[in-house]
Amino acid sequence: MVGDGSFIPIYLHTVGMRIGEDEFGMKIGFSSKLGVGFNLLGMDVFDRYRIIFDNRAKKVIFERHLS
C-alpha cells in the first residue's frame, strides 16, 4: 500500500549488500509503479545503520548502530 491508500505490485528479491566491511542479504521490494527515481521498499537496512541523506553534498552516510 502506498501513501494515498492505493495498492501497487511489488516484486521481492533477496539482494546481497556490502556496506564497508559488512556483507549481508537484504529482502528488497521493486516496483515500476512508484513513479520516482529511487526505491526505499527494502527498509530493513535502517535497523542496522543510521543513514544520513546529505542532499547538498550529494552523499549518503551509513553509520553502524553500536548494539
PAVEX-161438 format. One record per residue (C-alpha): residue number from 1; residue in three letters; x, y, z. Coordinates in steps of 0.5 Angstrom, whole numbers, plus 500, padded with zeros to 3 digits. Each point is the difference from the previous one (the first is absolute). Layout:
[NUM, 'ALA', [X, Y, Z]]
...
***
This chain:
[1, 'MET', [500, 500, 500]]
[2, 'VAL', [503, 507, 498]]
[3, 'GLY', [499, 507, 504]]
[4, 'ASP', [493, 501, 496]]
[5, 'GLY', [497, 493, 503]]
[6, 'SER', [500, 497, 493]]
[7, 'PHE', [504, 494, 498]]
[8, 'ILE', [506, 498, 495]]
[9, 'PRO', [503, 494, 499]]
[10, 'ILE', [507, 499, 502]]
[11, 'TYR', [505, 494, 499]]
[12, 'LEU', [504, 498, 506]]
[13, 'HIS', [507, 497, 499]]
[14, 'THR', [506, 499, 505]]
[15, 'VAL', [506, 504, 498]]
[16, 'GLY', [507, 500, 502]]
[17, 'MET', [502, 506, 503]]
[18, 'ARG', [507, 503, 502]]
[19, 'ILE', [501, 506, 505]]
[20, 'GLY', [507, 501, 502]]
[21, 'GLU', [503, 493, 502]]
[22, 'ASP', [492, 498, 502]]
[23, 'GLU', [497, 495, 495]]
[24, 'PHE', [493, 497, 501]]
[25, 'GLY', [494, 498, 496]]
[26, 'MET', [494, 505, 500]]
[27, 'LYS', [493, 499, 497]]
[28, 'ILE', [498, 506, 496]]
[29, 'GLY', [494, 501, 496]]
[30, 'PHE', [500, 503, 493]]
[31, 'SER', [494, 503, 496]]
[32, 'SER', [500, 504, 494]]
[33, 'LYS', [493, 503, 502]]
[34, 'LEU', [504, 505, 505]]
[35, 'GLY', [501, 505, 495]]
[36, 'VAL', [506, 503, 504]]
[37, 'GLY', [508, 499, 498]]
[38, 'PHE', [501, 496, 507]]
[39, 'ASN', [497, 495, 504]]
[40, 'LEU', [500, 499, 507]]
[41, 'LEU', [496, 494, 501]]
[42, 'GLY', [505, 496, 503]]
[43, 'MET', [501, 504, 506]]
[44, 'ASP', [503, 495, 505]]
[45, 'VAL', [507, 503, 499]]
[46, 'PHE', [497, 505, 505]]
[47, 'ASP', [500, 495, 505]]
[48, 'ARG', [508, 499, 499]]
[49, 'TYR', [502, 507, 498]]
[50, 'ARG', [499, 507, 502]]
[51, 'ILE', [499, 503, 493]]
[52, 'ILE', [501, 508, 498]]
[53, 'PHE', [498, 503, 494]]
[54, 'ASP', [504, 506, 498]]
[55, 'ASN', [497, 502, 494]]
[56, 'ARG', [504, 507, 500]]
[57, 'ALA', [507, 496, 500]]
[58, 'LYS', [496, 494, 496]]
[59, 'LYS', [503, 495, 505]]
[60, 'VAL', [496, 494, 504]]
[61, 'ILE', [504, 499, 506]]
[62, 'PHE', [499, 493, 503]]
[63, 'GLU', [502, 499, 508]]
[64, 'ARG', [499, 493, 503]]
[65, 'HIS', [496, 500, 506]]
[66, 'LEU', [504, 498, 506]]
[67, 'SER', [495, 495, 503]]
***
